[in-house]
Amino acid sequence: MEWLANGMPKKAIAELLGHADLSTTDIYAKSDITMKRRDMERFRNDRPPVDSTEEFWRGDEDTIRKLYGLD
């Protein structure tokens, strides 16, 4: 997870761990809420705002969890 959290591609992790199939790595490599928040920020920062409601989730942990199906 630490490798994934620091940006290492899953394919590279699979190779380092000796997994023959990437689906084996997927069993263990899950994004946590911090990684999802970081990815949402990157996505948001890479694109111009669509409208004023785009930032409705900022700072709202419950909304972020709902968007990712964590509740």
Backbone hydrogen bonds, N-H to C=O, Kabsch-Sander energy under -0.5 kcal/mol:
donor,donor_aa,acceptor,acceptor_aa,energy
5,A,1,M,-3.1
6,N,2,E,-1.5
7,G,4,L,-1.8
8,M,3,W,-2.6
13,I,9,P,-2.0
14,A,10,K,-2.9
15,E,11,K,-2.0
16,L,12,A,-2.4
17,L,13,I,-2.2
18,G,14,A,-0.7
18,G,15,E,-0.7
19,H,14,A,-2.6
24,T,21,D,-1.4
25,T,21,D,-0.8
26,D,22,L,-2.0
27,I,23,S,-0.9
27,I,24,T,-0.6
28,Y,24,T,-0.6
28,Y,25,T,-1.2
29,A,25,T,-2.4
30,K,28,Y,-1.2
36,K,32,D,-2.2
37,R,33,I,-2.4
38,R,34,T,-2.3
39,D,35,M,-2.3
40,M,36,K,-2.4
41,E,37,R,-2.4
42,R,38,R,-2.4
43,F,39,D,-2.6
44,R,40,M,-2.6
45,N,41,E,-2.8
46,D,42,R,-1.6
47,R,43,F,-0.5
47,R,44,R,-0.9
54,E,51,D,-1.5
56,F,53,T,-1.9
58,R,55,E,-1.1
60,D,57,W,-2.7
61,E,59,G,-0.8
64,I,60,D,-2.2
65,R,61,E,-2.5
66,K,62,D,-2.1
67,L,63,T,-2.5
68,Y,64,I,-1.6
69,G,66,K,-1.4
70,L,65,R,-3.4
